[in-house]
Amino acid sequence: MKSRSVIFAIILLVAGVANGYSQKKPLSTKMALGFHLKQNQHDFGIGLNITSPYFASQRVAVRLKGNLMWNQYLNNDDVTVWSPYSNLSLGVVGVGGELADFIRLYGEGGVVLLFPSDEFSTQNTRFGGYGLFGFEFFMAHNNSYFIEIGGIGTGAVADKVVGKPIYSNGMLINVGFRYQF
């Protein structure tokens, strides 16, 4: 009995997705402005992003992100400190597909420029790269929420902190909202 219910649920899901493909309206490919919360390795951040209009058969866009991050570490007195720093990223977005009429799947990759704090680093800037997969959920034609998961590599080291830990390296997660103009 249980297996029939599972099979029936799968058939309904497949039929619903197939129906969404057949009645699909094009998702917005206009210029977009967004706000996001993010995590790079252990560092929390907030940021703004701007996306160019899509081109190349509405499958490619360019995205610029500016972020204010906080690096968490222990100072010499074993007190947890959160020091702010910032970064900019410039990447290319490639649409991988659309599900139903409200979900866009995409990949994004590009370069990152860090501006470390002199509280934890002797470096003024640091270059790196990032790549991610994203899911954009359109709740209205011009409004979307998104989730992005990927990786960032900068080689950045907090060389003024005991143990000289790395930061802004490893897994990255972004969640936020975009408005398409």
C-alpha positions as a Markdown table, in Angstrom:
| # | Residue | x | y | z |
|---|---|---|---|---|
| 1 | Met | 0.0 | 0.0 | 0.0 |
| 2 | Lys | 2.8 | 2.4 | 0.9 |
| 3 | Ser | 4.7 | 1.7 | -2.3 |
| 4 | Arg | 1.6 | 2.6 | -4.4 |
| 5 | Ser | 1.3 | 5.9 | -2.6 |
| 6 | Val | 4.9 | 6.7 | -3.3 |
| 7 | Ile | 4.6 | 5.8 | -7.0 |
| 8 | Phe | 1.4 | 7.8 | -7.2 |
| 9 | Ala | 3.1 | 10.9 | -5.6 |
| 10 | Ile | 6.1 | 10.5 | -8.1 |
| 11 | Ile | 3.7 | 10.3 | -11.1 |
| 12 | Leu | 1.9 | 13.5 | -9.9 |
| 13 | Leu | 5.2 | 15.3 | -9.4 |
| 14 | Val | 6.4 | 14.4 | -12.9 |
| 15 | Ala | 3.1 | 15.3 | -14.4 |
| 16 | Gly | 3.1 | 18.7 | -12.6 |
| 17 | Val | 6.6 | 19.5 | -13.8 |
| 18 | Ala | 5.8 | 18.4 | -17.4 |
| 19 | Asn | 2.7 | 20.5 | -17.3 |
| 20 | Gly | 4.8 | 23.5 | -16.1 |
| 21 | Tyr | 7.1 | 23.0 | -19.1 |
| 22 | Ser | 4.3 | 22.9 | -21.6 |
| 23 | Gln | 2.7 | 26.2 | -20.3 |
| 24 | Lys | 5.9 | 27.9 | -19.4 |
| 25 | Lys | 6.1 | 31.7 | -19.6 |
| 26 | Pro | 9.5 | 33.3 | -20.1 |
| 27 | Leu | 11.2 | 34.4 | -16.9 |
| 28 | Ser | 12.4 | 37.9 | -16.7 |
| 29 | Thr | 15.8 | 38.5 | -18.3 |
| 30 | Lys | 15.9 | 42.3 | -17.6 |
| 31 | Met | 18.5 | 44.1 | -15.5 |
| 32 | Ala | 18.2 | 43.3 | -11.8 |
| 33 | Leu | 19.2 | 44.8 | -8.5 |
| 34 | Gly | 19.4 | 42.6 | -5.4 |
| 35 | Phe | 20.3 | 42.3 | -1.7 |
| 36 | His | 21.8 | 39.2 | -0.2 |
| 37 | Leu | 23.1 | 37.6 | 3.0 |
| 38 | Lys | 26.2 | 35.4 | 2.6 |
| 39 | Gln | 28.7 | 33.2 | 4.2 |
| 40 | Asn | 32.3 | 32.6 | 2.9 |
| 41 | Gln | 33.9 | 29.9 | 4.9 |
| 42 | His | 33.3 | 31.1 | 8.5 |
| 43 | Asp | 32.8 | 34.8 | 7.6 |
| 44 | Phe | 29.2 | 36.3 | 7.6 |
| 45 | Gly | 28.4 | 39.1 | 5.2 |
| 46 | Ile | 25.8 | 41.3 | 3.6 |
| 47 | Gly | 25.8 | 42.6 | 0.1 |
| 48 | Leu | 24.3 | 44.2 | -3.0 |
| 49 | Asn | 24.3 | 42.7 | -6.5 |
| 50 | Ile | 23.5 | 44.1 | -9.9 |
| 51 | Thr | 22.9 | 41.8 | -12.9 |
| 52 | Ser | 23.1 | 43.0 | -16.5 |
| 53 | Pro | 20.2 | 42.2 | -18.9 |
| 54 | Tyr | 20.6 | 38.7 | -20.3 |
| 55 | Phe | 22.0 | 38.3 | -23.8 |
| 56 | Ala | 23.2 | 35.4 | -26.0 |
| 57 | Ser | 19.6 | 34.0 | -26.6 |
| 58 | Gln | 18.7 | 35.2 | -23.0 |
| 59 | Arg | 21.1 | 32.6 | -21.5 |
| 60 | Val | 24.1 | 34.7 | -20.3 |
| 61 | Ala | 24.4 | 37.8 | -18.0 |
| 62 | Val | 27.2 | 39.6 | -16.1 |
| 63 | Arg | 26.8 | 40.1 | -12.3 |
| 64 | Leu | 28.7 | 42.5 | -10.0 |
| 65 | Lys | 28.5 | 42.0 | -6.2 |
| 66 | Gly | 29.8 | 44.2 | -3.4 |
| 67 | Asn | 29.9 | 42.7 | 0.1 |
| 68 | Leu | 30.7 | 43.8 | 3.7 |
| 69 | Met | 32.1 | 40.8 | 5.5 |
| 70 | Trp | 33.0 | 40.1 | 9.1 |
| 71 | Asn | 36.0 | 37.9 | 9.9 |
| 72 | Gln | 35.7 | 36.1 | 13.3 |
| 73 | Tyr | 38.8 | 35.2 | 15.2 |
| 74 | Leu | 40.4 | 35.0 | 18.6 |
| 75 | Asn | 42.7 | 38.0 | 19.6 |
| 76 | Asn | 45.7 | 37.7 | 21.8 |
| 77 | Asp | 43.5 | 37.8 | 24.9 |
| 78 | Asp | 41.4 | 34.8 | 23.7 |
| 79 | Val | 38.4 | 37.1 | 23.1 |
| 80 | Thr | 36.3 | 36.6 | 20.0 |
| 81 | Val | 36.6 | 39.5 | 17.6 |
| 82 | Trp | 34.6 | 40.3 | 14.5 |
| 83 | Ser | 36.5 | 42.6 | 12.1 |
| 84 | Pro | 34.9 | 44.0 | 9.0 |
| 85 | Tyr | 36.4 | 43.8 | 5.6 |
| 86 | Ser | 34.9 | 44.0 | 2.1 |
| 87 | Asn | 35.1 | 42.4 | -1.3 |
| 88 | Leu | 33.9 | 42.8 | -4.8 |
| 89 | Ser | 33.2 | 40.1 | -7.3 |
| 90 | Leu | 32.5 | 40.1 | -11.0 |
| 91 | Gly | 31.2 | 37.0 | -12.7 |
| 92 | Val | 29.4 | 35.5 | -15.7 |
| 93 | Val | 26.0 | 33.9 | -15.2 |
| 94 | Gly | 25.0 | 31.0 | -17.5 |
| 95 | Val | 21.4 | 29.8 | -17.4 |
| 96 | Gly | 21.2 | 26.0 | -17.2 |
| 97 | Gly | 17.5 | 25.7 | -17.5 |
| 98 | Glu | 14.1 | 26.5 | -16.1 |
| 99 | Leu | 11.6 | 24.4 | -14.2 |
| 100 | Ala | 7.9 | 25.1 | -14.4 |
| 101 | Asp | 7.3 | 28.8 | -14.9 |
| 102 | Phe | 9.0 | 30.1 | -11.8 |
| 103 | Ile | 12.4 | 28.5 | -11.2 |
| 104 | Arg | 15.7 | 29.4 | -13.0 |
| 105 | Leu | 18.7 | 27.2 | -12.6 |
| 106 | Tyr | 22.1 | 28.8 | -13.3 |
| 107 | Gly | 25.8 | 28.6 | -12.8 |
| 108 | Glu | 28.1 | 31.6 | -12.1 |
| 109 | Gly | 31.8 | 32.0 | -11.9 |
| 110 | Gly | 34.3 | 34.9 | -11.8 |
| 111 | Val | 36.9 | 36.9 | -9.9 |
| 112 | Val | 36.9 | 38.2 | -6.4 |
| 113 | Leu | 38.9 | 41.2 | -5.0 |
| 114 | Leu | 39.3 | 41.3 | -1.2 |
| 115 | Phe | 40.0 | 44.4 | 0.8 |
| 116 | Pro | 41.3 | 42.9 | 4.1 |
| 117 | Ser | 41.2 | 44.8 | 7.4 |
| 118 | Asp | 44.5 | 45.9 | 8.8 |
| 119 | Glu | 43.2 | 44.5 | 12.1 |
| 120 | Phe | 44.0 | 41.0 | 10.9 |
| 121 | Ser | 46.0 | 41.2 | 7.7 |
| 122 | Thr | 49.1 | 43.0 | 6.4 |
| 123 | Gln | 47.8 | 42.8 | 2.8 |
| 124 | Asn | 45.9 | 45.6 | 1.2 |
| 125 | Thr | 44.2 | 43.5 | -1.5 |
| 126 | Arg | 43.9 | 39.9 | -2.5 |
| 127 | Phe | 42.6 | 38.3 | -5.7 |
| 128 | Gly | 40.8 | 35.1 | -6.1 |
| 129 | Gly | 38.0 | 33.3 | -7.9 |
| 130 | Tyr | 34.6 | 31.7 | -7.2 |
| 131 | Gly | 32.1 | 29.4 | -8.7 |
| 132 | Leu | 28.5 | 28.6 | -7.7 |
| 133 | Phe | 25.2 | 27.0 | -8.7 |
| 134 | Gly | 22.1 | 29.0 | -8.2 |
| 135 | Phe | 18.3 | 28.6 | -7.9 |
| 136 | Glu | 16.1 | 31.6 | -8.6 |
| 137 | Phe | 12.5 | 31.5 | -7.5 |
| 138 | Phe | 10.2 | 34.0 | -9.2 |
| 139 | Met | 7.2 | 34.8 | -6.9 |
| 140 | Ala | 6.1 | 37.5 | -9.3 |
| 141 | His | 7.3 | 38.3 | -12.8 |
| 142 | Asn | 9.8 | 40.9 | -11.6 |
| 143 | Asn | 10.6 | 39.7 | -8.1 |
| 144 | Ser | 12.7 | 36.7 | -7.2 |
| 145 | Tyr | 14.4 | 35.0 | -4.2 |
| 146 | Phe | 17.6 | 33.1 | -4.8 |
| 147 | Ile | 19.9 | 30.5 | -3.1 |
| 148 | Glu | 23.5 | 30.1 | -4.3 |
| 149 | Ile | 26.0 | 27.4 | -3.2 |
| 150 | Gly | 29.5 | 27.1 | -4.4 |
| 151 | Gly | 33.2 | 27.7 | -3.5 |
| 152 | Ile | 35.6 | 30.6 | -3.2 |
| 153 | Gly | 39.4 | 30.5 | -3.3 |
| 154 | Thr | 41.5 | 33.5 | -2.5 |
| 155 | Gly | 44.5 | 32.1 | -0.5 |
| 156 | Ala | 43.9 | 34.9 | 2.0 |
| 157 | Val | 45.5 | 34.5 | 5.4 |
| 158 | Ala | 44.9 | 36.5 | 8.6 |
| 159 | Asp | 48.6 | 36.9 | 9.2 |
| 160 | Lys | 48.2 | 39.2 | 12.2 |
| 161 | Val | 46.1 | 36.6 | 14.1 |
| 162 | Val | 47.6 | 33.8 | 16.2 |
| 163 | Gly | 47.9 | 30.7 | 14.1 |
| 164 | Lys | 47.5 | 32.7 | 10.8 |
| 165 | Pro | 44.2 | 31.2 | 9.8 |
| 166 | Ile | 42.8 | 31.3 | 6.3 |
| 167 | Tyr | 39.7 | 33.3 | 5.5 |
| 168 | Ser | 37.4 | 33.7 | 2.5 |
| 169 | Asn | 38.3 | 30.3 | 1.2 |
| 170 | Gly | 36.1 | 27.2 | 0.9 |
| 171 | Met | 32.3 | 27.0 | 0.7 |
| 172 | Leu | 30.2 | 30.0 | 0.0 |
| 173 | Ile | 26.4 | 30.4 | 0.4 |
| 174 | Asn | 24.3 | 33.3 | -0.7 |
| 175 | Val | 20.6 | 33.9 | -0.2 |
| 176 | Gly | 18.7 | 37.0 | -1.2 |
| 177 | Phe | 16.1 | 38.9 | -3.2 |
| 178 | Arg | 16.3 | 40.5 | -6.7 |
| 179 | Tyr | 14.1 | 43.0 | -8.4 |
| 180 | Gln | 14.1 | 43.0 | -12.3 |
| 181 | Phe | 13.6 | 46.4 | -13.9 |
